[in-house]
């Protein structure tokens, strides 16, 4: 801060977009007031596997206000559908970043119950909804594959986890187990889950000649643009995607699904802008979810707790459209030091909607298994669970041998334990009580990779002194508008109020999708670099910069034009030199009614090292939200599918249980200060994903401590504790 | 949702006239009806709004005294208003508790007494028009039998339907020998025990209310010991969830002995489940855990669990034991 101004980065600033949000001024995808808009409603399949034989659309076409009914028979053939015109879905035809195989009415195949098989377009939402219910499909039905426990596994060569290999082998687990005196060998399962953001997936598609604009509820405007363009046979420059606010995504909006392209097809057909908002029921299946996992964890240890062997085999389901791997063994490759670590993934194809990233993808499911097994090992060893983890503390990345860019997990354990009062724990199950209630204290480790991707930013000084900063990222509720404004303000040495940060439009410099905790690190580094470059340019034009010159004078010296820089900021050689991860510790207290098995979570204490904290308030919200998600994962969330028909059975918010306020006690979030000079120029690791990791295991471990009942299958419903 | 006509009724007579066609429905709070219309499960072509009736007759939306110390709950009284009525809280704690443990604050501000006892089951197969359901589509079969049935009933089921009655209030009302007052071609009173029907071979017929009849009030009789009553609800999450098991209990305790008792169970029955069997075990006994356990065993003696809901048998017993223990303390 050349002018001695206190840095805004780190301060608990209120959201710069907070007023807009609470006053309804923040505009979400379905809220753009386009003239002459028509309404599309998707028709979904009522079988899980087979072919659409016939779709009787006659009643729907005659219904009031109906403009068009799109079916597999009459939908336009898309030149870019999987790169072929045969109409057959090609698994993973799109490749990254989209990776999705959508269902776009190009064939009569049905892969899951609830799959889009038609679109009704009408002059009002009500007319479209009524007409959609009149469309009657008949099918050639095959027996669906729905039970992960009995279905066959995929060929190994089709199992390709994102950014890793199917198997990892470090040392020799068999000999490590032979050397172990204490072993844990257990299977843990997690169920299907769905993201359920508040805002339904929604699109407004508007054509202008052969150019398409999509107002979209998304975490990734660029991937939506690229994929929709490819499907429609357009070059990406013909598609513009706008998303100034997104009402939560949690992974489900990380890339495009089917409805964006279907909306564009419908708009083309009726020659009007078309608005398409999924119903809550349609959020189950067509837009992803967390897959089932069956995780087999084997641990071997010496009496002092040193891990002689770690094996983690994770089998998860995918759909019959794609081969999508939940990377639930990812943390096992790097979390604990052991000479012998092996991991393996397998896939099982089921007739359900394609799974996808869901908050803490991989690590939230995976830490449930690994950290439950570590707790079981601690009990088998009669060792404190924190001490067991410290005994196996990885000073370097066990898989790669690389040094950490930074790691403060030891401090996280200490900080969390002290704040929680862990030293007062009596480790004996059922030993602690609060009146009639059984009290359980559990803990687990949290971790998530610190990733960074290339990101662009344009920064401009305007004559009125405004610093206009633009990056094609997304605001999905994390506080992106706010923290980017703070970064730019500090780099330029101006108050945050002078910065206008803009995002959410593919006309802006390209940025990664807001997924995987990359935004703060990637876009933040680009914003920082752009702001510093702008400052240098200003200094060049007007020595003394903004401190000594008025903006008007600086702009005048620039020939009357705003002073502008555009940068693309990329990760570099540090990615090869260091292993980059966030870490944390989660301590949980549960109260369990000994008769009725009602489980409550009165308090959770977390301590995380997530690099530099950009905004103490929004970062705290991120981590608290992660804990709330973890409570849901541990105790409540499960998508039920009928094992005969593949129908989603609890596809609404009354029956798909996420925690309500009454389910959430105090969440005490601590940050362990980290100065990471390697991870990226601003020292940020991201706080979006890590908050949920470790929470389910911490709760399950607390339930064991309270009741003596080890529940290895999520969610921990009362009948699993009563039994 | 299909297109429908909306009629706002000025008085009871015109409401009854407007609702005389078979495809018409009364609407009050709409918290069940609109939900099911959106799902295409309910398809009325005429919706008759009865909330306007309270403008002419305020008692329809009020709690009022009955001769002999009972209370009349107007059919249009909102759940929240009844729940917080001091007389209800004082004389019938179980009624107030059953209301406050149901739904959410927003729903309780909309939903009415009459609508509450008529609410339809939460069985997911009933709510999904793509699946067979005898209650929604008579003769099509029961998908819950052999399907996912964790939340389904274990008492009062038939081979045609195992759907749980979802109302909390109705369980409290069942314990109290309530009377439902209705208006049709002529006014009549329906004892609460006769109001809801077991599914039997006709799960689509849920009550003894005749087509076009309108509930005007629910009358709570004076029950001397209802002050000592409790509604205990066990569910998956702490709020906004339907009961896995619930118990509505009232006991008349004299020096540790039970002189009278009322027991009804929720979350486990195809209708609000009054258990005279449990009451018979309790009356005349000491208020001990052994007595309560015996009552619970009697209440669940006829339980018929399915694949996913066997836990409810023991859970309902424990819930009842806990409720009796607490109310006797």
Interface residues (C-beta under 8 A of the other chain):
Chain A: X46 X64 X113 X126 X129 X130 X133 X595 X596 X597 X598 X600 X635 X636 X640 X641 X642 X643 X644 X645 X647 X649 X650 X654 X655 X657 X659 X660 X661 X662 X663 X717 X718 X719 X722 X723
Chain B: X1 X2 X3 X40 X122 X124 X125 X128 X130 X131 X143 X146 X147 X148 X234 X236 X237 X238 X239 X240 X241 X242 X244 X311 X314 X315 X318 X319 X321 X322
